[in-house]
Amino acid sequence: MNILVTGASGYIGSHMVHLLAKDHFKLILVDGCVLQKKINGSVFYQCNLRDTNRLREIFATHHIDIVLH
């Protein structure tokens, strides 16, 4: 299952990423800041959520089952 996590480097987002990674979900991480720690098997995009063109590219690139915002 592919899960897109917005705010992945923030407090709540980073904790959710840690929990989801332990359960071996495929993670697509989006945040406006640079992610400090690489999570194995994840893909990170530095992107502002207001950048709709970039978000369309991300959704076109990945089959996303769930969005965690």
PyMOL commands that set and color helices and strands:
alter all, ss='L'
color gray80, all
select helices_A, chain A and resi 11-22+52-61
alter helices_A, ss='H'
color red, helices_A
select strands_A, chain A and resi 2-6+26-31+43-46+66-68
alter strands_A, ss='S'
color yellow, strands_A
deselect
rebuild
show_as cartoon
